[in-house]
Amino acid sequence: MTDAEAGASSPKPWLTWRRDQISPVDLKTDVPHTARMYDYYLGGKDNFPADRQAAEQALAVFPHGRVTARQNRAFLHRVTRFLAQEAGIRQFLDVGTGIPTSPNLHEVAQGIDPGCRVVYADNDPIVLSHARALLTGTGEGRTAYLDADLREPEKILESAELRDTLDLTRPVALSVIALLHFIPDTDDPYGIIRRYLDVLPAGSYLALTHVTPDFAPDEVGRVVEIYRGQGIPATVRTRGEVERFFDGLDVIEPGVQPVHRWRPDDTSLDGPTDAEVNVYGALARIP
């Protein structure tokens, strides 16, 4: 029996789960979805024909999309290891979780310290349907899932799931991975992130990644058009625009960099080029 199956029959005390979160959901499988398209790029199986068709359209104009997705995922693993090993962070809030892809954030963090506590938040039906599989943590730590949107910081920060799992008087690492490029300027993405940071205590961290047009503007522009043509808002931002998310924070070296150049595990020259990745990533500390 898997952990997920065991949890379904006898809920573990360190998991946070509400009955209203397991009611049937409409996955809208005939409409492409960013989480399922990303899952397809990563080689996952939690996607449908509409997602694969839209993803293949994007890959036709930017064949390196799978490289981008893998490098973005690798950044999440490295930044989580840094936070748990070097920064001593034991609390994590991951907003825009996406479809579970092992190793997930809690697996990386709790692999370093089983006592780490993690709250995942996402508003995507496909993620909700997989949340039980995602909610498998260690007995020493705690892992919770919250059905909420990045644009609802108060709902997330004041939720019972978060308050029962994290202590907001102690440092928390907020990760917003591959999400902000789906938040248009009209939704004030900088203001949204600031509302989270204003609640988190000193010593907390912000980690984020964001697609950029800086290295392959024509190809990235065509991908943006494909996403928007499918009804998916997409807004790529320059390095300077990504750096704005970290205003007032202490940015950890090497600063805002293409994700594959942020403290890489492999420093050889055989890795992908910036134009094959087109995603910035960074980590910063609240002073």
Number of C-alpha atoms within 10 A of each C-alpha: 6 9 14 17 12 12 17 12 8 9 14 18 10 19 21 20 19 12 6 8 14 13 9 10 12 8 14 12 14 10 14 22 26 19 23 25 23 24 23 20 20 18 14 14 9 17 20 17 12 18 23 19 13 20 25 17 16 22 16 14 16 19 14 17 23 20 16 25 19 16 22 25 21 16 26 23 17 17 21 25 20 16 21 22 14 9 15 12 23 23 26 27 24 21 24 23 26 25 25 20 14 10 12 16 26 29 20 20 27 22 16 15 19 18 17 24 27 28 27 26 24 22 16 21 18 22 24 24 18 16 25 22 17 25 25 21 23 20 13 12 20 26 26 25 26 23 21 18 15 22 17 12 19 12 15 24 18 10 13 13 22 24 13 13 20 24 14 15 10 14 21 26 26 22 24 20 21 23 20 23 19 17 18 13 11 6 10 11 18 17 12 16 19 15 16 17 19 10 13 22 16 15 16 23 26 24 23 25 26 26 27 24 19 17 17 15 14 13 17 22 17 16 21 20 15 18 21 13 11 14 12 15 15 20 19 22 18 15 18 9 13 22 17 10 20 23 12 11 16 16 20 13 12 11 16 23 19 25 27 26 20 20 15 13 11 10 10 7 7 7 12 14 13 18 18 18 24 26 28 28 26 25 26 23 19 20 12
